[in-house]
Amino acid sequence: MKFTARPFAYLIIALCAGVLPVHAQTSGSAAPAAVQHPAWSRDANIYEVNIRQYTEEGTINAFAAHLPRLKKMGVDILWLMPVQPIGEKNRKGKLGSYYAVRDYTAVNPEFGTMDDMKRLVKQAHGLGMRVILDWVANHTAWDNPWVSEHNDWYKKNDKGEIYPVTFLEGAEPEYWTDVVALDYSKPEVWKAMTDAMAFWVREADIDGFRCDVAGLLPIPFWNQARAELDKIKPMFMLAEWAEPKLHEQAFDMTYGWDLADVMKQVAKGKADADELKRVFTHPDKVFPAHAYRMRFTNNHDFNSWQGSDTELYGPAFKTMAVLAATLPGMPLIYSGQESGLDKRLAFFEKDQIAWKTYQFEGFYRDLLKLKKDNQALWNGQYGGALEFIDTDNDKVIAYRRKREGNSVTVIANVSAAPQQYALGGAKARTTMAAWSWKIDTKKQGQQ
């Protein structure tokens, strides 16, 4: 941590009070230029939509019926998983992967039509919500027309053959047998992909993109794509990656796997408040102040391949959701979480969400309203800095964020047993029940 931006006397007072400021800037160094995010994103949250599994019909129109409910819950940004036609050659499972795109500028007929998509976006806009589309720029399906029409646009093996996307760097080789990788050393690929993205902005009026495996592509490609798309309308760009340089020009937000991975360990009793704090006090990578980081307890990858909320968090689920909504970043809700999604949704087959009673809808509504109503919790440079408060107990985390006379203090027991704590070196100790939390908000003029 660097405290040199603050007077030494302040540091002594802060340490004595048990308050540790996070991400203070070094004195004399120029702050990075602040990205001007779309104004509507400053206090926004995001909701991931799995069209195939959302309803019995699995269509865009059937999902559209949920928009008023999601608006009432407080959802701002709808992230639609890919809606394009899925490849049939080397398809995985009966229905295939959304991320094996056969045609970039069409709608999967299983989901509906382009007119259905346009109506969905228009309806969402009418309710004050924004829509971003999941975009797969790294690879295509084997039977995408580009494979036959532009064979030279694809990566080849030593024999000059197009081959499945392959990863050999990990502990075990990984093969994505249903897709083939585009070659971004070819300028023609840059133009074709940017044009395809622009098609959706012009035709369907979408508000941005969630870009799959964004770090596998050259950052200059994303920079020029963002610049071209912004000429049509201001974009919101989310990268499925965690790299500070992506924030320099192209992306508003990147994935916050760092916090999510620690929260999973905390829920299993394998980590505590100190590990949670280290995500912010000793990060593996330092992101600029203007970078939005997406915070989540689950998403389509976690749910299908790692576990449902029940498996990952058990009784700690709500506590982890509170942390994701109040620590710096933009909170994500995945399809079905508001109704206690307690199973892994099949990825390549039909596996409808069981909506039950929407038992967590009010819980999420309150969290999203808390964020909206308190500028201290806003995103990026628009929110408040994070200060950790000593609790004299590594099973209890406490932190405060302040901005423009607004203060939010969160205290949470991140363990499966009752805990006692004392804030900032105080003598009086308070007892908290297992996995419980307290949130205190104050605005200028309030007592």
C-alpha positions, 0 to 999 in steps of 0.5 A: 500500500502507498500512503505517501499522498497523505500527510504523515500525521494523517497516517498516524491518526488513521492507523491509531483509529484502525482505518486503512485507506486503500489505493491512495495515490502516490504524491507527485505522480500524475493520475491516469486520465479518467475514462468518460464512461456513459453517464447512465453507467455510473451507478449501474448494475448488470444482469446476465440473461441466459435466453435458452434456459430462462423460459420454457419456450427459450425465446427472446419474446418469452424473456421479454415478459420478464422485463417489467419484473426486472425493472422493478427489481432495479436492473440497469444493464441486461447482458444477453448471452450470444443470440446468433445461430449456433454451428452444427459441425462438431456441435457439442451436445444437442443444442451446442454452445452459444459461443460457436457462432455460425453467423455474426449478423443473424438471430438463432431461429430457436430464439426468434427473429431479428425483429424480436431482438429489435423489439426487446431492445426497444422495450428495455430502453422504454423501461430505462434499461440498457442492453449489451450483447455477448460477442465472440470475436476470437473464434467461430463455428466450423461452419461459419461461412467465413471458413470457406469464403475466407480460409486465410482468416483462420489460424493454421497448424504446421500442415496448413490446416484449420484446427480447433481452438487449443490451449497447451499452456495450462496443467492439462491441454484444453481443446475447444473442438467446436470452434476455430480461431481467427487470425488477427494478424490479418487486417481484413479480420479486423474490418470484418469483425468491427463491421459485424459489431457495428451491424448490431448497434445500427440495426438493433440499437444495442448499447454495448458488448460483453467481449468473450476471452477479450485478452486473446485478441490484440488490444489495438483491435479493441481500441479501434473497434471501440472508436468506430462503434462510438461514432454510431453511439456511445458504447459500454464495453465489458471484457471477459478478462482482467488486464489493466491495459484493456481499460486504457481505451477500449473497455469500461469494465473487466471481470473481478475474478479475484474477489469471486475466487476468495469469496468461494473460499471464505464460504467454505471456511478456507479463507477469512476477512484478511484474504478478502481485504488483500484483494484490494490492499495487495492486488495482483494487478493494479487497475486505474481508478476509473476502471469498473470491475465486475463483482459477482457470486455467480455467472454462466461459467461458474454455474455450469462448470463450478456449481450453483449458489447452494454448492458454492456458498450454502448459508453464506450466499447472501453475505457474499452478495452483500460484499459484491454489491458494496465493495468497489465494482459493479454487481452482477446478478445471473439469471435465476439467482433472484429465485434461489437457482440451486442447480447447475444449468446444462450448457449444451442442452435445454435445462430451464430455470425453475423460478419458484417464488422469486424469494430473493427478489426483494433482497436484490432489490434492496441491494441495488437500491442501496447502490443507486441511492448512495454515491459512495457505492457508485462505479469507478471514479464516481464512487468512494474510496475504500477504507478498511476498519480494524475489527480485532477479529479476522472473521469479521470484515468492516469497511467504509466508503465515502463520497460527496458527503455520503458514507456507507459502512459495512460490517460482516461476519464472514464465518459460520459461527457467532463472532465478537468484534470491536471497531477501530480499537474500541473497548466495547465488543459486539456479537454478530450471528454467523454470516450476518451483516450490518450496513450504515448509511449517512448523508451530509446533514444526517446525524 
